[in-house]
Each structure stands twice: as structure tokens, then as C-alpha cells.
Amino acid sequence: MSVRGDGQALLIGNSRWHWAQYNGERWSVEHTDPAPERIGDALNVWAAVGPVPAVLERLDDRRIRTRDVPLDHAPPWLGVDRALGSWQAWRRSQHLEHDCSQGLTVVDAGTVLSITVLDADGCFRGGQLIPGYRLQLRAMAEGTAALPSTLAWPDQNDPFPQNTVAAMQQGVVRGLVAAIQQAQRCAGGVLWLCGGDAQLLAPQLSHASDPVHVSSDLQLEGLMELSGGLSSNPDR
């Protein structure tokens, strides 16, 4: 499958839809709430981990599933988003000539924060799943009588704020960062960070001795690469 002329790619997440639009020269990326009304014949390739609308049934031949992603040893139950992100991280690491002798650790900071580990040959080794930033905040608000509802990003760096909302935000961010750092210490390898909350967590991880490679749209890049729609330069 390849993209010729104008075209679209779509990755349906658990809470957001991720679009890539090709105009014949370059790709542009957009993240929206679910928008089935935007789906048309221009959609060249799509994948989904969230609910699939009925309108996509007629475009099933354009769907990418986990079995279509060339990630070695990927089990059939692995989410296609994790497979796409991990495969694209491995591909880009090879192009950038990273030292992958200890493999890769790929973190997708989405609705659920997933940690996927690849071995030195680029094969799926395993991983961890953790409630993401907003999911943890929502759980605290819904599971208690006193804690307020908030989905905003932290607006201060004080690790021990007095304000309740800030304390919730800092607690979740630092807990996620600690989980990533612990996984990295156990697994080793090159660290990749993607997903909607990648930019939120990246500053906290940048202080580590090993570099973190941030590419918020890694899974969408992998989807476009499989469609044949990316340029020959994987550093974009």
C-alpha cells in the first residue's frame, strides 16, 4: 500500500484520534477528539486501539493490525500502537546508529502509559502498563470525596506543593517518571518517549545520564512508514 497525491493516515487511540495529512509534498499532523465525520476516501491507512466507528467497516482493507507490523516476536495481543511505536523506534535507532547492544525501552505516554522493551535484536521482550497522567488524576477525583477534578498540566516545579491540585499533579508526574526510570535501569538500552504527554514528562527525564529521544508522534510515523507515505528521511 502506498500514498500517491493527497492522502490521510489515522491512528485511533483510547481517547484521542491522531491524523496525518499528506498534500503531495509533506505531512502535517493533527490530534482531535473522535471525528468519524472526517473519514472519507482520502484515508489511505488506519489503525485503532480505541472504539472503531461503523464508517470504517468499508475501509477494512486499509487497516493495519499488529500482525502487519514487522516487529519480531510481537504477540498477537500486543496493541497495534505499541507495535508501531516500538518498530519505528528501532528503525530510527538503526538509522541514527544508536548503540542498541542493550536494546530499546519505548515509553508511550498516552491514556495508559506503556513501557515496551526490545532486546538487542529488536525483538519484543515485554513491558509494563501504568495508568497515564489524566487517568490517574481522574481516578483520584472519582475515588475520593475531597479531591477535586483536574486534568491540567502542572504549572510549577515545586516537588512538595501546598495546593491540593498541584500536589495531585506533582505526585502523578513524579510517580510516572520514577516508573520510567526504574524500568530503564532494569532493561537498559536506548530510551524513546512518545505519546500525548511526552512533552510533559521529558523535562523530568532529561536530567538522567542517558539521553531520552522524544518523538511525540512515533506511532503515527510508523503507520505512515508502513503505508509508504513517509519521505526517505526517517529523521523528520
C-alpha contacts under 8 A as a table, 3 or more apart, distances in Angstrom:
res1	aa1	res2	aa2	distance
1	M	226	L	7.84
1	M	227	S	5.40
1	M	228	G	6.56
2	S	44	N	7.83
2	S	227	S	5.05
2	S	228	G	4.50
2	S	229	G	6.05
3	V	6	D	7.54
3	V	7	G	6.24
3	V	44	N	6.65
3	V	227	S	6.60
3	V	228	G	6.16
3	V	229	G	5.10
4	R	7	G	7.09
4	R	24	G	7.23
4	R	229	G	7.92
5	G	22	Y	7.47
5	G	23	N	6.51
5	G	24	G	4.73
6	D	21	Q	7.52
6	D	22	Y	5.25
6	D	23	N	4.64
6	D	24	G	5.49
6	D	42	A	7.05
7	G	21	Q	5.96
7	G	22	Y	5.04
7	G	23	N	6.88
7	G	42	A	5.00
7	G	43	L	5.93
7	G	44	N	5.93
8	Q	19	W	7.00
8	Q	20	A	5.55
8	Q	21	Q	4.63
8	Q	22	Y	6.07
8	Q	42	A	5.77
8	Q	43	L	4.47
8	Q	44	N	5.54
8	Q	45	V	6.96
9	A	19	W	5.75
9	A	20	A	5.02
9	A	21	Q	6.62
9	A	43	L	5.86
9	A	44	N	5.95
9	A	45	V	4.99
9	A	46	W	5.57
9	A	220	L	7.81
9	A	223	L	7.38
9	A	224	M	6.54
10	L	17	W	7.06
10	L	18	H	5.65
10	L	19	W	4.64
10	L	20	A	6.45
10	L	43	L	7.38
10	L	45	V	6.60
10	L	46	W	4.63
10	L	47	A	6.52
10	L	220	L	7.63
11	L	17	W	6.00
11	L	18	H	5.04
11	L	19	W	6.53
11	L	46	W	5.65
11	L	47	A	4.97
11	L	48	A	5.61
11	L	220	L	6.50
11	L	223	L	7.81
12	I	16	R	6.62
12	I	17	W	4.66
12	I	18	H	6.28
12	I	34	P	7.97
12	I	46	W	7.78
12	I	47	A	6.27
12	I	48	A	4.39
12	I	49	V	6.06
12	I	50	G	5.69
12	I	51	P	7.66
12	I	52	V	7.65
13	G	16	R	5.17
13	G	17	W	5.61
13	G	18	H	7.32
13	G	48	A	6.22
13	G	49	V	5.42
13	G	50	G	4.98
14	N	49	V	6.18
14	N	50	G	4.29
14	N	51	P	7.38
14	N	111	T	6.62
15	S	33	D	7.18
15	S	34	P	7.64
15	S	50	G	7.19
15	S	111	T	6.84
16	R	31	H	6.68
16	R	32	T	5.80
16	R	33	D	5.05
16	R	34	P	6.14
17	W	31	H	5.71
17	W	32	T	5.27
17	W	33	D	5.86
17	W	34	P	5.59
17	W	35	A	7.59
18	H	29	V	7.34
18	H	30	E	5.98
18	H	31	H	4.60
18	H	32	T	6.54
18	H	220	L	7.29
19	W	29	V	5.63
19	W	30	E	5.10
19	W	31	H	6.15
19	W	32	T	7.91
19	W	220	L	7.86
20	A	27	W	6.16
20	A	28	S	5.52
20	A	29	V	4.47
20	A	30	E	6.39
20	A	220	L	7.50
21	Q	27	W	5.38
21	Q	28	S	5.24
21	Q	29	V	6.46
22	Y	25	E	6.99
22	Y	26	R	5.69
22	Y	27	W	4.51
22	Y	28	S	6.64
22	Y	229	G	7.96
23	N	26	R	6.03
23	N	27	W	6.82
27	W	230	L	7.91
32	T	35	A	7.32
35	A	38	R	5.80
35	A	39	I	7.70
36	P	39	I	5.51
36	P	53	P	6.61
36	P	55	V	7.10
39	I	42	A	7.75
39	I	43	L	6.62
39	I	55	V	7.48
39	I	56	L	7.72
40	G	43	L	5.88
41	D	44	N	7.49
43	L	46	W	7.40
44	N	62	R	6.30
44	N	227	S	7.57
45	V	62	R	4.90
45	V	63	R	5.81
45	V	64	I	7.01
45	V	223	L	7.53
45	V	224	M	7.65
45	V	227	S	6.33
46	W	62	R	6.33
46	W	63	R	4.91
46	W	64	I	6.03
46	W	223	L	7.44
47	A	63	R	5.48
47	A	64	I	5.09
47	A	65	R	6.47
47	A	80	V	7.14
47	A	81	D	7.91
47	A	223	L	7.67
48	A	51	P	7.39
48	A	52	V	6.86
48	A	80	V	7.12
48	A	81	D	7.59
49	V	79	G	6.52
49	V	80	V	6.76
49	V	81	D	6.92
52	V	56	L	7.00
53	P	56	L	5.91
53	P	57	E	7.71
54	A	57	E	5.52
55	V	58	R	6.68
55	V	59	L	7.95
56	L	59	L	5.12
56	L	60	D	6.48
57	E	60	D	5.41
58	R	61	D	7.89
59	L	62	R	5.54
59	L	63	R	7.08
60	D	63	R	5.24
64	I	68	D	5.96
64	I	69	V	7.57
64	I	80	V	7.86
64	I	223	L	7.65
65	R	68	D	5.34
65	R	69	V	7.00
65	R	80	V	5.85
66	T	69	V	5.43
66	T	74	A	7.77
66	T	76	P	6.54
66	T	78	L	6.81
66	T	79	G	6.69
66	T	80	V	4.60
66	T	83	A	6.29
66	T	84	L	7.88
67	R	70	P	7.61
67	R	74	A	7.98
67	R	76	P	6.65
69	V	80	V	7.85
69	V	83	A	6.54
69	V	84	L	6.46
69	V	87	W	7.41
69	V	226	L	7.76
70	P	87	W	7.03
71	L	74	A	5.79
71	L	83	A	6.52
71	L	86	S	7.61
71	L	87	W	5.52
71	L	122	G	7.45
71	L	123	C	6.49
71	L	124	F	6.98
72	D	122	G	6.97
72	D	123	C	4.73
72	D	124	F	6.25
73	H	123	C	5.65
73	H	124	F	5.41
73	H	125	R	7.87
74	A	78	L	6.65
74	A	83	A	7.20
74	A	123	C	7.38
74	A	124	F	5.45
75	P	78	L	5.59
78	L	82	R	6.91
78	L	83	A	6.81
79	G	82	R	5.37
79	G	83	A	6.38
80	V	83	A	4.93
80	V	84	L	5.97
81	D	84	L	5.16
81	D	85	G	6.06
81	D	219	Q	5.89
82	R	85	G	5.19
82	R	86	S	5.95
82	R	108	D	7.53
82	R	114	S	7.59
82	R	116	T	7.17
82	R	219	Q	7.43
83	A	86	S	5.31
83	A	87	W	6.01
84	L	87	W	5.28
84	L	88	Q	6.06
84	L	218	L	7.73
84	L	219	Q	5.01
84	L	220	L	7.68
84	L	222	G	5.21
84	L	223	L	6.48
85	G	88	Q	5.22
85	G	89	A	6.05
85	G	106	V	7.45
85	G	108	D	7.82
85	G	194	C	7.89
85	G	218	L	5.27
85	G	219	Q	4.12
85	G	220	L	7.78
85	G	222	G	6.32
86	S	89	A	5.08
86	S	90	W	6.19
86	S	106	V	6.08
86	S	116	T	7.08
86	S	118	L	7.64
86	S	219	Q	7.88
87	W	90	W	5.18
87	W	91	R	6.14
87	W	122	G	7.92
87	W	222	G	7.09
88	Q	91	R	4.96
88	Q	92	R	6.06
88	Q	218	L	6.52
88	Q	219	Q	7.04
88	Q	221	E	7.13
88	Q	222	G	5.03
89	A	92	R	5.22
89	A	93	S	6.01
89	A	104	L	8.00
89	A	106	V	7.29
89	A	192	W	6.82
89	A	218	L	7.11
90	W	93	S	5.07
90	W	94	Q	6.22
90	W	104	L	7.24
90	W	122	G	6.34
91	R	94	Q	5.26
91	R	95	H	6.41
92	R	95	H	4.99
92	R	96	L	6.07
92	R	234	P	6.32
92	R	235	D	7.25
93	S	96	L	5.06
93	S	97	E	5.93
93	S	98	H	5.23
93	S	100	C	7.58
94	Q	97	E	4.97
94	Q	98	H	6.25
95	H	98	H	7.86
95	H	234	P	7.59
98	H	190	V	7.53
99	D	102	Q	7.70
99	D	189	G	7.96
99	D	190	V	7.46
100	C	103	G	4.75
100	C	104	L	6.64
100	C	120	A	5.73
100	C	189	G	6.18
100	C	190	V	6.51
101	S	120	A	4.95
101	S	189	G	7.15
102	Q	119	D	6.52
102	Q	120	A	5.25
102	Q	187	A	7.67
102	Q	188	G	5.88
102	Q	189	G	4.41
102	Q	190	V	7.57
103	G	117	V	7.33
103	G	118	L	5.29
103	G	119	D	4.27
103	G	120	A	4.04
103	G	121	D	7.07
103	G	122	G	6.62
103	G	187	A	7.97
103	G	188	G	7.06
103	G	189	G	4.55
103	G	190	V	6.51
104	L	117	V	5.73
104	L	118	L	5.00
104	L	119	D	6.58
104	L	120	A	7.51
104	L	122	G	7.62
104	L	188	G	7.24
104	L	189	G	4.58
104	L	190	V	4.66
104	L	191	L	6.03
104	L	192	W	7.51
105	T	115	I	6.79
105	T	116	T	5.78
105	T	117	V	4.61
105	T	118	L	6.45
105	T	184	Q	6.65
105	T	187	A	7.07
105	T	188	G	7.17
105	T	189	G	6.13
105	T	190	V	6.00
105	T	191	L	4.88
105	T	192	W	6.25
106	V	114	S	7.97
106	V	115	I	5.71
106	V	116	T	5.05
106	V	117	V	6.28
106	V	191	L	5.99
106	V	192	W	4.76
106	V	193	L	6.08
106	V	194	C	7.79
107	V	113	L	6.95
107	V	114	S	5.66
107	V	115	I	4.58
107	V	116	T	6.40
107	V	180	I	7.57
107	V	191	L	7.62
107	V	192	W	6.05
107	V	193	L	4.82
107	V	194	C	6.18
108	D	112	V	7.93
108	D	113	L	5.52
108	D	114	S	5.18
108	D	115	I	6.59
108	D	193	L	6.04
108	D	194	C	4.82
108	D	195	G	4.95
108	D	198	A	7.50
109	A	112	V	6.76
109	A	113	L	4.53
109	A	114	S	6.71
109	A	132	G	6.58
109	A	193	L	7.27
109	A	194	C	6.07
109	A	195	G	4.64
109	A	196	G	6.12
109	A	197	D	5.14
109	A	198	A	5.63
110	G	113	L	5.38
110	G	114	S	7.78
110	G	132	G	6.03
110	G	133	Y	7.87
110	G	195	G	5.11
110	G	196	G	5.43
110	G	197	D	6.15
111	T	131	P	6.91
111	T	132	G	4.96
111	T	133	Y	7.21
111	T	134	R	6.92
111	T	135	L	6.35
112	V	129	L	6.65
112	V	130	I	5.78
112	V	131	P	4.69
112	V	132	G	4.39
112	V	135	L	7.43
113	L	129	L	5.88
113	L	130	I	5.07
113	L	131	P	5.90
113	L	132	G	4.84
114	S	127	G	7.23
114	S	128	Q	5.82
114	S	129	L	4.62
114	S	130	I	6.33
115	I	127	G	5.11
115	I	128	Q	5.01
115	I	129	L	6.37
115	I	180	I	7.51
115	I	183	A	7.78
116	T	124	F	7.66
116	T	125	R	7.65
116	T	126	G	5.98
116	T	127	G	4.36
116	T	128	Q	6.72
117	V	124	F	6.37
117	V	125	R	5.46
117	V	126	G	5.53
117	V	127	G	5.62
117	V	187	A	7.01
118	L	121	D	7.58
118	L	122	G	5.26
118	L	123	C	5.21
118	L	124	F	4.73
118	L	125	R	5.18
118	L	126	G	7.40
119	D	122	G	5.30
119	D	123	C	5.42
119	D	124	F	6.65
119	D	125	R	6.06
120	A	123	C	7.44
131	P	135	L	5.75
131	P	136	Q	5.88
132	G	135	L	5.21
132	G	136	Q	6.05
132	G	176	L	7.83
133	Y	136	Q	5.46
133	Y	137	L	6.46
133	Y	172	V	6.25
133	Y	173	V	6.78
133	Y	176	L	7.77
133	Y	197	D	7.61
134	R	137	L	5.05
134	R	138	R	6.01
134	R	151	L	5.59
135	L	138	R	5.09
135	L	139	A	6.10
136	Q	139	A	5.05
136	Q	140	M	6.31
136	Q	172	V	6.87
137	L	140	M	5.26
137	L	141	A	6.38
137	L	149	S	7.25
137	L	150	T	6.63
137	L	151	L	6.62
137	L	168	M	6.97
137	L	169	Q	7.32
137	L	172	V	7.41
138	R	141	A	5.18
138	R	142	E	6.04
138	R	149	S	6.56
138	R	150	T	7.29
138	R	151	L	7.44
139	A	142	E	5.16
139	A	143	G	5.68
140	M	143	G	5.21
140	M	144	T	6.12
140	M	147	L	6.66
141	A	144	T	5.72
141	A	145	A	7.50
141	A	146	A	7.72
141	A	147	L	5.17
141	A	148	P	5.40
141	A	149	S	5.09
141	A	150	T	7.88
142	E	145	A	7.71
142	E	149	S	7.85
144	T	147	L	5.99
147	L	164	T	7.55
147	L	165	V	7.94
148	P	165	V	7.02
150	T	165	V	7.08
153	W	169	Q	7.11
153	W	200	L	7.44
154	P	157	N	7.61
154	P	166	A	6.44
154	P	169	Q	5.71
154	P	170	Q	6.74
155	D	166	A	7.78
156	Q	166	A	7.66
157	N	170	Q	7.87
158	D	161	P	5.61
158	D	170	Q	7.93
159	P	170	Q	6.28
160	F	167	A	6.57
160	F	170	Q	7.60
161	P	164	T	7.66
161	P	166	A	6.05
161	P	167	A	5.38
161	P	170	Q	7.92
162	Q	166	A	7.49
162	Q	167	A	6.74
163	N	166	A	5.36
163	N	167	A	6.06
164	T	167	A	5.00
164	T	168	M	6.27
165	V	168	M	5.14
165	V	169	Q	6.26
166	A	169	Q	5.01
166	A	170	Q	5.98
167	A	170	Q	5.22
167	A	171	G	5.92
168	M	171	G	5.17
168	M	172	V	6.28
169	Q	172	V	5.37
169	Q	173	V	6.20
170	Q	173	V	5.19
170	Q	174	R	5.93
171	G	174	R	5.43
171	G	175	G	5.96
172	V	175	G	5.08
172	V	176	L	6.17
173	V	176	L	5.25
173	V	177	V	6.19
173	V	201	L	6.98
174	R	177	V	4.98
174	R	178	A	6.01
174	R	204	Q	7.98
175	G	178	A	5.11
175	G	179	A	6.24
176	L	179	A	5.10
176	L	180	I	6.28
177	V	180	I	5.13
177	V	181	Q	6.14
177	V	201	L	6.71
177	V	204	Q	6.82
177	V	205	L	6.78
178	A	181	Q	5.07
178	A	182	Q	6.05
179	A	182	Q	5.17
179	A	183	A	6.17
180	I	183	A	5.14
180	I	184	Q	6.10
181	Q	184	Q	4.99
181	Q	185	R	6.16
181	Q	205	L	7.75
182	Q	185	R	5.09
182	Q	186	C	6.30
183	A	186	C	5.12
183	A	187	A	5.96
183	A	188	G	7.84
184	Q	187	A	5.19
184	Q	188	G	5.04
184	Q	189	G	7.33
184	Q	191	L	7.33
185	R	188	G	5.47
190	V	210	D	7.97
190	V	211	P	7.84
190	V	212	V	7.52
191	L	210	D	7.95
191	L	211	P	7.14
191	L	212	V	5.18
191	L	213	H	6.22
192	W	212	V	5.84
192	W	213	H	4.73
192	W	214	V	5.94
192	W	215	S	7.43
193	L	198	A	5.95
193	L	202	A	7.54
193	L	212	V	6.88
193	L	213	H	6.06
193	L	214	V	4.78
193	L	215	S	6.24
193	L	216	S	7.04
194	C	197	D	7.64
194	C	198	A	5.21
194	C	214	V	5.98
194	C	215	S	5.09
194	C	216	S	4.10
194	C	217	D	6.25
194	C	218	L	5.95
194	C	219	Q	7.89
195	G	198	A	5.33
195	G	215	S	7.83
195	G	216	S	4.86
195	G	217	D	6.37
195	G	218	L	7.58
196	G	199	Q	7.50
196	G	216	S	6.39
197	D	200	L	5.13
197	D	201	L	6.52
198	A	201	L	5.38
198	A	202	A	5.85
198	A	214	V	6.94
198	A	215	S	7.80
198	A	216	S	5.97
199	Q	202	A	5.22
199	Q	203	P	7.27
199	Q	214	V	7.82
199	Q	216	S	7.57
200	L	203	P	6.92
201	L	204	Q	5.52
201	L	205	L	6.50
202	A	205	L	5.09
202	A	206	S	5.98
202	A	212	V	7.54
202	A	214	V	7.19
203	P	206	S	5.15
203	P	207	H	7.37
204	Q	207	H	6.47
205	L	208	A	5.83
205	L	212	V	7.05
206	S	211	P	6.65
206	S	212	V	6.41
208	A	211	P	6.98
215	S	218	L	5.45
217	D	220	L	5.28
217	D	221	E	6.11
218	L	221	E	5.04
218	L	222	G	6.28
219	Q	222	G	5.02
219	Q	223	L	6.27
220	L	223	L	4.95
220	L	224	M	6.17
221	E	224	M	5.09
221	E	225	E	6.02
221	E	230	L	7.54
222	G	225	E	4.95
222	G	226	L	6.25
223	L	226	L	5.25
223	L	227	S	6.37
224	M	227	S	4.97
224	M	228	G	6.34
224	M	229	G	5.25
224	M	230	L	5.78
225	E	228	G	5.13
225	E	229	G	5.82
225	E	230	L	5.21
226	L	229	G	7.56
227	S	230	L	7.91
230	L	233	N	7.74
230	L	234	P	7.70
231	S	234	P	7.16
233	N	236	R	6.24
